Amino acid sequence: MSKRRAYSYIRFSLKKQATGGSLDRQTELSRAYCERKKLHLDDTLTLHDLGVSAFRGDNVREGALAGFLEACRTGRVPRGSTLIVESLDRLSRDQIRPALQLFMELQDHGITIVTLQPEREYSPDGTDALALIEPLIVFARAREESEMKAHRRADGWKRARAKARAGGGPLMKTCPAWLDVTAGGFREKPQAVAAVRRIFALACEGLGVHRITAQLTAEGVPAFGKTGLWTKTYVHRILTNPAAMGTHQPNKQQGKSVVPDGAPIPNYYPAVVGEREWQTAQSALQSRGGDFDASGKFRRGGKGVRGSGRKGKGEPNLFTGLLHCALTGERMNIVHAMGRKTDGERLRYRYLMQTQESGKAHGPRLSYPVFEDSILSALTELDPADIADSNGPTNGRKAEIAQLSGRLLDIDNRLERTRQRARTTGDFDAFLDLIADLQAEKKQVSERRAELQHEADSGAASSLGETQSLVEVLRNAKPENREELRRRLRVRIGQLVSGIWLVVVRRGRRTVVGVQMYFRGSDRRRDYLILHVAGNRYADGYTLPPCSLADAVKAGDRDLRKRADAKKLASILEAIDLKLLETAMRG
């Protein structure tokens, strides 16, 4: 006669309990019981819920126990089998009703439930009604015990967070990897702190995560993470962690999610970089985009965002990810082309063209150097001193604008993470207060930045000769410094501009471009008209100084982000008298 089958179900709430003997103890108890009762311990089903809580029934919905129930329903586990657990609270710590329903469902499938501590056998064929009283009491006690632990733990964390907000020292024994926790507070690790400061310095200079990681490796900067290597994911987490400027964001458990608990605590950690430098780094990261999601995980594949991916060699594109074809909504990128030979070498050209998702360029093209020089000569919001000076903005107002820009990006990221968690948990109401607080903070910061920007615009130089100096700063820079200057300028543009929409119309040698540029944090925009005449073997090409689109073309107040408005402008540019337009722009 074959032995009856038995299955051992092992569960504990925390994965670290696996190293503390819980797994071995439950396994040995099950094996010993089967030997004593002459049962065949079937190990073809792995019934281990390690680090899975039974407090809210996670093990029943999606854990190994859920798989066992399904195996019972399909007949994979035959009737008359035995399920061995250390105690009934390993099965469930849920509310009494769902816990008892789980118990009864197992018995309905003909499963005998055996507990080892204390040793009890609950047969599905039992007729004694009193046999249900003990499981009922055990489930009730387990639930009450878990609720009490959860309450005490939450209360303890609440007091600890209040103490931390009052400046009462470390909240927990864990801390950022560049710090140690001591009896007297936090202590800096000099080598690790130097590495963090180097990372932020490189980010503020305009380097992306990929280049920073490569630079740290090339310089031999010792890595202090668990892997002992610099990785893009770890560098990104350091750059986006407010702990670098001394701020700690307390969190709490909300169902399965971890959510922010109140406002961040400033000056909780020793600040290894200043707030201005941290905010500038956030703004630089946002302006470049990257292959990281809102939680800081590196995305392998998928659709990239502004500036994502590795940068090619050569001069950086100052407008990466900002340019859109207004007629189609597609991104516009640089496309390289080869021209005729001159003195034995082929000429190289760079054009802006719209690019499909497949990467295929199509549509009318525009000389990238022409576009770049035209925009830089007209963009009065940028001060050449900000680019030439490696220390960044040269006065208090501009420094505060940069800092507020970084804060807005940080608030946007926190809002997005909060909304994602609300959608994931399905309990959106629990996040409404936090979302409302973040939106109120965003409004306050936006208003302050708009006020400062208005003051800056009022005092900004508006003469074309002064703005032309920005082009000349790049043109006259030494070759070894030019790439760094362009990278710094790209960061500034990304902090300032949210998007640029273009209507490009080619008419013979002439290219007419309507440009609409939108600024971050407000509805401000600038409209430009660019007219470029291409050269040929008989005549040199030239570009007229850009002018206001409204002044040159009677196109009305059009929003080029709308396809209908873009098409109307394109029709106007296709029909306009180019000689009269050129005369007007020269005048």
C-alpha positions as CSV (number, residue, x, y, z in Angstrom):
1,M,0.0,0.0,0.0
2,S,1.4,3.4,-1.0
3,K,2.0,6.0,1.6
4,R,-0.2,9.0,1.8
5,R,1.2,12.2,0.4
6,A,2.2,15.1,2.6
7,Y,3.2,18.6,1.7
8,S,5.1,21.0,3.9
9,Y,4.1,24.6,3.8
10,I,6.8,27.0,5.2
11,R,6.2,30.8,5.6
12,F,7.7,33.7,7.5
13,S,7.3,37.4,7.1
14,L,10.8,38.7,6.7
15,K,13.4,37.3,4.3
16,K,16.2,37.8,6.8
17,Q,14.6,35.1,8.9
18,A,15.9,32.5,6.4
19,T,19.4,33.1,7.8
20,G,18.1,32.9,11.4
21,G,17.1,29.2,11.4
22,S,13.4,29.6,10.8
23,L,13.6,27.7,7.4
24,D,15.8,24.9,8.7
25,R,13.6,24.5,11.8
26,Q,10.3,24.2,10.0
27,T,11.9,21.9,7.4
28,E,13.3,19.5,10.0
29,L,10.1,19.4,12.0
30,S,8.1,18.4,8.8
31,R,10.5,15.7,7.8
32,A,10.5,14.2,11.3
33,Y,6.7,14.2,11.4
34,C,6.5,12.4,8.1
35,E,9.0,9.7,9.1
36,R,7.1,9.1,12.3
37,K,3.7,8.9,10.7
38,K,5.0,7.0,7.6
39,L,3.9,9.8,5.2
40,H,5.6,10.4,1.8
41,L,6.9,14.0,1.9
42,D,6.2,15.3,-1.7
43,D,8.7,18.0,-2.6
44,T,7.6,18.4,-6.2
45,L,5.7,21.4,-5.1
46,T,7.8,24.2,-3.5
47,L,5.5,25.6,-0.8
48,H,7.8,28.3,0.6
49,D,6.5,31.8,1.2
50,L,9.7,33.4,2.4
51,G,9.3,37.0,3.3
52,V,5.6,36.9,2.6
53,S,3.1,38.3,5.1
54,A,-0.1,36.5,6.1
55,F,-1.4,39.6,7.8
56,R,-3.3,40.8,4.7
57,G,-3.6,37.5,3.0
58,D,-0.7,38.0,0.5
59,N,0.2,34.3,0.7
60,V,-3.3,33.3,-0.2
61,R,-3.7,35.7,-3.2
62,E,-0.3,35.4,-4.8
63,G,2.1,33.3,-2.8
64,A,3.0,29.6,-2.7
65,L,-0.2,28.8,-0.7
66,A,-2.2,30.3,-3.6
67,G,-0.5,27.8,-5.9
68,F,-1.3,24.9,-3.6
69,L,-4.9,25.8,-3.5
70,E,-5.0,25.9,-7.3
71,A,-3.3,22.5,-7.4
72,C,-6.0,21.2,-5.1
73,R,-8.7,22.6,-7.4
74,T,-7.2,21.0,-10.5
75,G,-6.5,17.6,-8.8
76,R,-2.7,18.0,-9.0
77,V,-2.8,17.5,-5.2
78,P,-5.1,14.4,-4.6
79,R,-7.8,14.2,-2.0
80,G,-6.6,12.6,1.2
81,S,-3.3,14.5,1.2
82,T,-1.8,16.2,4.3
83,L,-0.7,19.8,4.6
84,I,1.9,20.3,7.3
85,V,2.5,23.7,8.9
86,E,4.4,24.7,12.0
87,S,1.3,26.3,13.4
88,L,-2.0,27.7,12.1
89,D,-0.7,31.3,12.2
90,R,1.7,30.3,9.4
91,L,-1.4,29.7,7.2
92,S,-3.1,33.1,8.0
93,R,-3.0,36.1,10.3
94,D,-5.8,37.7,8.3
95,Q,-9.2,38.7,9.7
96,I,-11.1,35.8,11.4
97,R,-13.6,35.3,8.6
98,P,-11.1,34.9,5.6
99,A,-8.7,32.9,7.8
100,L,-11.5,30.4,8.7
101,Q,-12.7,30.3,5.1
102,L,-9.1,29.3,4.0
103,F,-9.1,26.6,6.6
104,M,-12.5,25.3,5.5
105,E,-11.6,25.5,1.8
106,L,-8.5,23.3,2.4
107,Q,-10.7,20.7,4.2
108,D,-13.3,20.9,1.4
109,H,-10.6,19.7,-1.0
110,G,-10.0,16.7,1.3
111,I,-6.8,18.0,2.8
112,T,-5.9,17.1,6.4
113,I,-4.2,20.0,8.1
114,V,-1.4,19.1,10.6
115,T,0.2,21.6,13.0
116,L,3.5,20.7,14.6
117,Q,3.5,23.2,17.5
118,P,1.3,22.1,19.2
119,E,0.9,18.8,17.3
120,R,-2.7,18.7,16.1
121,E,-4.5,16.9,13.2
122,Y,-7.5,18.5,11.6
123,S,-9.2,15.9,9.4
124,P,-11.8,16.9,6.8
125,D,-13.8,13.9,7.9
126,G,-14.1,15.0,11.5
127,T,-17.7,15.4,12.8
128,D,-16.8,17.1,16.1
129,A,-18.0,20.7,15.9
130,L,-15.8,21.6,18.8
131,A,-12.8,20.9,16.5
132,L,-13.4,24.2,14.9
133,I,-13.1,26.2,18.1
134,E,-9.4,25.8,18.5
135,P,-8.5,27.0,15.0
136,L,-11.0,29.9,15.5
137,I,-9.2,30.9,18.8
138,V,-5.7,30.5,17.2
139,F,-6.6,32.7,14.2
140,A,-8.2,35.3,16.5
141,R,-5.1,35.4,18.7
142,A,-2.7,35.6,15.7
143,R,-4.6,38.5,14.2
144,E,-4.7,40.4,17.5
145,E,-1.0,39.8,18.0
146,S,-0.1,41.1,14.5
147,E,-2.3,44.1,15.0
148,M,-0.7,44.9,18.3
149,K,2.8,44.6,16.8
150,A,1.8,46.8,13.8
151,H,0.4,49.4,16.2
152,R,3.5,49.4,18.4
153,R,5.8,49.5,15.5
154,A,3.9,52.4,13.8
155,D,3.8,54.2,17.1
156,G,7.5,53.7,17.7
157,W,8.3,55.0,14.2
158,K,6.0,58.0,14.7
159,R,7.8,59.0,17.9
160,A,11.2,58.4,16.3
161,R,10.2,60.6,13.3
162,A,9.0,63.3,15.7
163,K,12.3,63.1,17.6
164,A,14.2,63.4,14.3
165,R,12.2,66.5,13.3
166,A,13.1,68.0,16.6
167,G,16.8,67.5,16.0
168,G,17.0,64.5,18.3
169,G,19.6,62.5,16.3
170,P,19.5,59.6,13.9
171,L,16.1,58.0,13.2
172,M,17.5,54.6,12.3
173,K,20.8,52.7,12.1
174,T,20.9,52.8,8.3
175,C,22.1,55.8,6.5
176,P,23.6,56.8,3.1
177,A,26.7,54.8,2.2
178,W,29.0,57.9,2.5
179,L,28.1,58.2,6.2
180,D,28.4,56.1,9.4
181,V,26.0,56.1,12.3
182,T,27.7,56.6,15.7
183,A,26.5,57.1,19.2
184,G,27.0,60.8,18.7
185,G,25.2,61.1,15.3
186,F,26.4,60.7,11.8
187,R,30.0,60.7,10.7
188,E,31.4,61.3,7.2
189,K,33.5,58.8,5.4
190,P,36.1,61.2,3.8
191,Q,36.9,59.1,0.7
192,A,33.2,58.4,0.0
193,V,32.2,62.0,0.6
194,A,34.9,63.2,-1.9
195,A,33.4,60.8,-4.5
196,V,29.9,62.2,-4.0
197,R,31.1,65.8,-4.4
198,R,32.9,64.8,-7.5
199,I,29.7,63.2,-8.9
200,F,27.7,66.4,-8.3
201,A,30.5,68.6,-9.7
202,L,30.5,66.6,-13.0
203,A,26.7,66.7,-13.1
204,C,26.6,70.4,-12.7
205,E,29.1,70.7,-15.6
206,G,26.6,69.0,-17.8
207,L,27.8,65.4,-17.9
208,G,25.1,62.7,-18.0
209,V,25.0,59.6,-15.8
210,H,26.8,57.5,-18.4
211,R,29.7,59.9,-18.8
212,I,30.0,60.4,-15.0
213,T,30.2,56.7,-14.4
214,A,32.9,56.3,-17.1
215,Q,34.8,59.3,-15.7
216,L,34.8,57.9,-12.1
217,T,36.1,54.6,-13.4
218,A,38.7,56.3,-15.6
219,E,39.9,58.5,-12.7
220,G,40.1,55.4,-10.4
221,V,37.7,57.0,-7.8
222,P,37.1,54.2,-5.2
223,A,33.5,53.0,-5.4
224,F,31.7,52.6,-2.0
225,G,28.6,50.6,-3.1
226,K,27.9,47.0,-2.4
227,T,29.3,45.9,-5.8
228,G,32.6,47.7,-5.5
229,L,32.0,49.1,-9.0
230,W,30.5,52.4,-10.3
231,T,27.2,51.7,-12.1
232,K,24.8,54.0,-13.8
233,T,22.0,53.1,-11.5
234,Y,24.0,53.8,-8.4
235,V,25.3,57.1,-9.7
236,H,21.8,58.1,-10.6
237,R,20.5,57.2,-7.1
238,I,23.3,59.3,-5.5
239,L,22.5,62.3,-7.7
240,T,18.7,62.1,-6.9
241,N,19.1,61.4,-3.2
242,P,18.4,64.6,-1.2
243,A,20.5,63.1,1.6
244,A,23.5,64.6,-0.2
245,M,22.3,68.1,0.8
246,G,21.4,66.8,4.3
247,T,17.7,66.3,3.8
248,H,15.8,63.1,4.9
249,Q,12.4,62.1,3.7
250,P,10.7,59.9,6.3
251,N,8.5,57.2,4.9
252,K,5.8,54.9,6.1
253,Q,4.1,51.6,5.0
254,Q,0.9,52.1,3.2
255,G,-0.4,48.6,2.3
256,K,2.3,47.2,0.1
257,S,3.8,50.6,-0.8
258,V,6.2,52.8,1.0
259,V,4.9,56.4,0.9
260,P,6.3,59.7,2.2
261,D,5.3,60.6,5.7
262,G,5.1,64.3,6.0
263,A,7.5,66.9,4.7
264,P,11.3,66.2,4.3
265,I,13.5,67.0,7.3
266,P,16.3,69.4,6.4
267,N,19.7,69.3,8.0
268,Y,19.1,65.7,9.2
269,Y,22.3,64.4,7.7
270,P,25.6,66.3,7.3
271,A,25.3,68.1,4.0
272,V,28.1,67.0,1.6
273,V,26.9,69.4,-1.2
274,G,25.0,72.6,-1.0
275,E,21.3,72.9,-1.8
276,R,22.1,75.1,-4.8
277,E,24.5,72.5,-6.2
278,W,21.9,69.7,-5.6
279,Q,19.1,71.6,-7.3
280,T,21.4,72.5,-10.2
281,A,22.2,68.8,-10.6
282,Q,18.5,67.9,-10.6
283,S,17.8,70.5,-13.3
284,A,20.7,69.2,-15.4
285,L,19.5,65.6,-15.1
286,Q,16.0,66.6,-16.1
287,S,17.2,68.7,-19.0
288,R,19.1,65.7,-20.3
289,G,16.5,63.0,-19.5
290,G,17.9,59.5,-19.2
291,D,17.3,55.8,-19.1
292,F,15.9,55.8,-15.6
293,D,12.3,55.5,-14.3
294,A,10.7,57.5,-11.5
295,S,12.1,55.1,-8.8
296,G,15.6,55.4,-10.1
297,K,15.9,52.0,-11.8
298,F,17.8,51.8,-15.0
299,R,15.6,51.0,-18.0
300,R,16.9,48.4,-20.4
301,G,15.1,49.0,-23.7
302,G,11.8,50.9,-24.0
303,K,11.3,54.4,-25.3
304,G,13.9,56.9,-24.1
305,V,13.2,60.4,-22.9
306,R,14.9,63.7,-23.5
307,G,18.6,63.3,-23.9
308,S,18.6,59.6,-23.1
309,G,21.3,57.3,-24.2
310,R,25.0,57.7,-24.9
311,K,26.3,60.8,-26.5
312,G,28.2,60.6,-29.7
313,K,31.6,62.2,-30.3
314,G,31.8,65.8,-31.5
315,E,30.1,69.0,-30.4
316,P,26.9,68.3,-28.3
317,N,23.5,69.3,-29.7
318,L,22.4,72.2,-27.5
319,F,18.7,71.4,-28.0
320,T,18.6,67.6,-27.6
321,G,15.1,66.4,-27.0
322,L,13.5,69.9,-27.1
323,L,12.9,70.2,-30.9
324,H,9.6,69.2,-32.4
325,C,8.2,69.4,-36.0
326,A,5.0,71.4,-35.4
327,L,3.3,69.8,-38.5
328,T,3.7,66.2,-37.3
329,G,4.6,66.4,-33.6
330,E,7.7,64.2,-34.2
331,R,11.0,64.9,-32.6
332,M,13.7,66.7,-34.7
333,N,17.2,65.5,-34.4
334,I,20.6,66.1,-36.1
335,V,21.2,64.1,-39.3
336,H,24.8,64.0,-40.7
337,A,25.5,64.2,-44.4
338,M,28.6,64.3,-46.7
339,G,29.1,66.9,-49.4
340,R,31.4,67.4,-52.3
341,K,35.2,67.2,-51.9
342,T,37.1,70.3,-51.1
343,D,41.0,70.1,-51.1
344,G,40.7,66.3,-51.1
345,E,38.3,66.1,-48.1
346,R,34.5,65.8,-48.2
347,L,32.5,68.5,-46.5
348,R,30.4,67.4,-43.6
349,Y,27.0,68.9,-43.0
350,R,24.6,68.7,-40.0
351,Y,20.9,69.1,-40.6
352,L,17.8,69.2,-38.4
353,M,15.1,66.7,-39.6
354,Q,12.1,65.1,-38.1
355,T,12.7,61.5,-37.1
356,Q,10.2,58.7,-37.0
357,E,10.0,56.2,-34.2
358,S,11.9,53.8,-36.5
359,G,14.8,56.3,-36.6
360,K,14.3,57.2,-40.3
361,A,14.7,60.9,-41.0
362,H,12.3,62.5,-43.4
363,G,10.7,65.9,-44.3
364,P,12.3,69.3,-45.0
365,R,15.7,69.8,-43.5
366,L,17.3,72.8,-41.8
367,S,21.0,73.5,-41.4
368,Y,21.7,72.9,-37.7
369,P,24.5,75.6,-37.4
370,V,22.1,78.2,-38.9
371,F,19.4,77.3,-36.4
372,E,21.8,77.3,-33.5
373,D,23.3,80.7,-34.3
374,S,19.9,82.2,-34.9
375,I,18.4,81.0,-31.6
376,L,21.4,81.9,-29.5
377,S,21.6,85.4,-31.0
378,A,17.9,86.0,-30.1
379,L,17.7,84.3,-26.7
380,T,18.2,87.2,-24.4
381,E,17.4,85.1,-21.3
382,L,20.9,83.6,-21.5
383,D,23.8,85.6,-20.2
384,P,27.2,84.8,-21.8
385,A,28.8,85.2,-18.3
386,D,26.7,82.2,-17.1
387,I,28.4,80.1,-19.7
388,A,31.9,81.4,-19.6
389,D,32.0,81.3,-15.7
390,S,32.4,77.6,-14.6
391,N,31.0,78.6,-11.2
392,G,27.5,79.2,-12.7
393,P,25.2,82.1,-12.3
394,T,26.9,85.4,-11.5
395,N,24.3,87.1,-9.3
396,G,21.9,86.2,-6.5
397,R,18.7,86.5,-8.6
398,K,20.0,84.1,-11.2
399,A,21.3,81.7,-8.5
400,E,17.9,81.7,-6.9
401,I,16.1,81.1,-10.2
402,A,18.3,78.1,-10.8
403,Q,17.7,76.8,-7.3
404,L,13.9,77.2,-7.7
405,S,14.0,75.5,-11.1
406,G,15.7,72.5,-9.4
407,R,13.0,72.5,-6.7
408,L,10.2,72.5,-9.3
409,L,11.8,69.5,-11.0
410,D,12.1,67.7,-7.6
411,I,8.5,68.5,-6.8
412,D,7.4,67.2,-10.2
413,N,9.3,64.0,-9.6
414,R,7.7,63.5,-6.1
415,L,4.3,64.2,-7.6
416,E,4.8,61.6,-10.3
417,R,6.1,59.0,-7.8
418,T,3.1,59.7,-5.5
419,R,0.6,59.3,-8.3
420,Q,2.2,56.1,-9.4
421,R,2.0,54.7,-5.9
422,A,-1.6,55.8,-5.6
423,R,-2.5,54.1,-8.9
424,T,-0.6,50.9,-7.9
425,T,-2.3,50.6,-4.5
426,G,-5.7,51.4,-5.8
427,D,-6.3,53.6,-2.7
428,F,-6.1,57.1,-4.3
429,D,-7.9,58.8,-1.4
430,A,-5.1,58.0,1.0
431,F,-2.7,60.1,-1.2
432,L,-4.9,63.1,-1.8
433,D,-3.5,65.2,1.1
434,L,0.0,64.6,0.1
435,I,-0.7,65.4,-3.6
436,A,-2.5,68.6,-2.5
437,D,0.5,69.6,-0.4
438,L,2.9,69.0,-3.3
439,Q,0.7,71.0,-5.7
440,A,0.5,73.9,-3.3
441,E,4.2,73.9,-2.8
442,K,4.7,73.8,-6.6
443,K,2.4,76.8,-7.1
444,Q,4.3,78.8,-4.4
445,V,7.7,78.0,-6.0
446,S,6.4,78.7,-9.5
447,E,5.1,82.1,-8.5
448,R,8.3,83.0,-6.8
449,R,10.4,81.9,-9.8
450,A,8.1,83.8,-12.3
451,E,8.5,86.9,-10.2
452,L,12.3,86.6,-10.2
453,Q,12.3,85.8,-13.9
454,H,10.2,88.9,-14.6
455,E,12.7,91.0,-12.7
456,A,15.5,89.4,-14.6
457,D,13.8,90.0,-18.0
458,S,13.1,93.7,-17.1
459,G,16.8,94.2,-16.4
460,A,18.2,92.0,-19.2
461,A,20.1,93.5,-22.1
462,S,18.0,93.4,-25.2
463,S,20.3,94.7,-27.9
464,L,21.3,92.3,-30.6
465,G,25.0,93.1,-30.3
466,E,25.1,92.0,-26.7
467,T,23.2,88.8,-27.3
468,Q,25.5,88.0,-30.2
469,S,28.4,87.7,-27.7
470,L,26.9,84.4,-26.7
471,V,27.6,83.0,-30.1
472,E,31.0,84.5,-30.1
473,V,31.8,83.0,-26.7
474,L,31.5,79.6,-28.4
475,R,33.1,80.5,-31.7
476,N,36.1,82.1,-30.1
477,A,36.7,79.4,-27.4
478,K,39.8,77.3,-27.5
479,P,39.2,73.9,-29.1
480,E,40.0,72.1,-25.9
481,N,37.4,74.2,-24.0
482,R,34.6,74.3,-26.6
483,E,32.9,71.0,-25.8
484,E,32.7,71.8,-22.0
485,L,31.3,75.3,-22.8
486,R,28.7,73.7,-25.1
487,R,27.8,71.2,-22.5
488,R,27.3,73.9,-19.9
489,L,25.2,75.9,-22.3
490,R,23.0,72.9,-23.0
491,V,22.3,72.5,-19.3
492,R,21.3,76.2,-19.1
493,I,19.0,75.9,-22.1
494,G,17.4,72.7,-20.6
495,Q,16.8,74.6,-17.3
496,L,15.2,77.5,-19.2
497,V,13.3,75.9,-22.1
498,S,10.6,73.3,-22.0
499,G,10.1,72.8,-25.8
500,I,10.7,74.3,-29.2
501,W,8.2,73.8,-32.1
502,L,9.3,74.5,-35.7
503,V,7.5,74.9,-39.1
504,V,10.2,74.4,-41.8
505,V,9.3,75.5,-45.4
506,R,11.8,75.0,-48.2
507,R,11.4,77.2,-51.3
508,G,14.2,76.7,-53.7
509,R,17.5,78.0,-52.1
510,R,15.5,79.7,-49.3
511,T,14.4,78.0,-46.1
512,V,11.8,79.9,-44.0
513,V,11.4,78.7,-40.4
514,G,8.7,79.7,-37.9
515,V,9.9,79.0,-34.3
516,Q,7.9,79.0,-31.1
517,M,9.8,78.5,-27.9
518,Y,8.2,77.7,-24.5
519,F,9.8,78.3,-21.1
520,R,9.7,76.1,-18.0
521,G,7.4,76.9,-15.1
522,S,5.2,79.4,-17.0
523,D,3.2,80.0,-20.2
524,R,5.8,82.5,-21.5
525,R,6.9,81.9,-25.0
526,R,9.0,83.6,-27.8
527,D,8.2,83.5,-31.5
528,Y,10.9,83.9,-34.1
529,L,11.2,83.8,-37.9
530,I,14.4,82.6,-39.5
531,L,15.3,83.1,-43.2
532,H,18.3,81.2,-44.6
533,V,19.5,81.3,-48.2
534,A,21.7,78.4,-49.1
535,G,24.9,78.9,-51.1
536,N,26.0,77.3,-54.3
537,R,29.0,77.3,-56.5
538,Y,28.2,80.8,-57.8
539,A,27.1,82.6,-54.6
540,D,27.7,82.3,-50.9
541,G,24.8,81.5,-48.6
542,Y,23.6,83.8,-45.8
543,T,21.2,84.0,-42.9
544,L,19.3,87.1,-41.9
545,P,19.1,88.0,-38.2
546,P,16.0,86.4,-36.7
547,C,13.1,88.6,-36.1
548,S,9.7,88.4,-34.4
549,L,7.3,86.1,-36.2
550,A,4.4,88.4,-35.5
551,D,6.3,91.4,-36.9
552,A,7.3,89.7,-40.1
553,V,4.3,87.6,-40.8
554,K,0.6,88.5,-40.2
555,A,-0.1,85.1,-38.8
556,G,-2.2,86.1,-35.8
557,D,-1.7,84.5,-32.3
558,R,-1.1,80.9,-33.2
559,D,0.0,78.0,-30.9
560,L,2.3,75.8,-32.9
561,R,1.8,72.9,-30.5
562,K,-1.6,72.6,-32.3
563,R,-1.3,70.9,-35.7
564,A,-4.1,73.1,-37.2
565,D,-2.3,76.3,-36.3
566,A,1.0,74.9,-37.6
567,K,-0.6,74.0,-40.9
568,K,-2.0,77.5,-41.3
569,L,1.4,79.1,-40.6
570,A,3.0,76.7,-43.1
571,S,0.4,77.8,-45.8
572,I,1.3,81.5,-45.1
573,L,5.0,80.8,-45.3
574,E,4.6,78.9,-48.6
575,A,2.6,81.8,-50.1
576,I,4.5,84.8,-48.8
577,D,6.5,87.1,-51.1
578,L,10.1,86.1,-50.1
579,K,11.7,89.3,-51.6
580,L,9.4,91.5,-49.6
581,L,10.0,89.3,-46.5
582,E,13.8,89.6,-46.9
583,T,13.5,93.4,-47.4
584,A,11.4,93.7,-44.2
585,M,13.8,91.6,-42.2
586,R,16.8,93.6,-43.4
587,G,15.0,96.8,-42.5
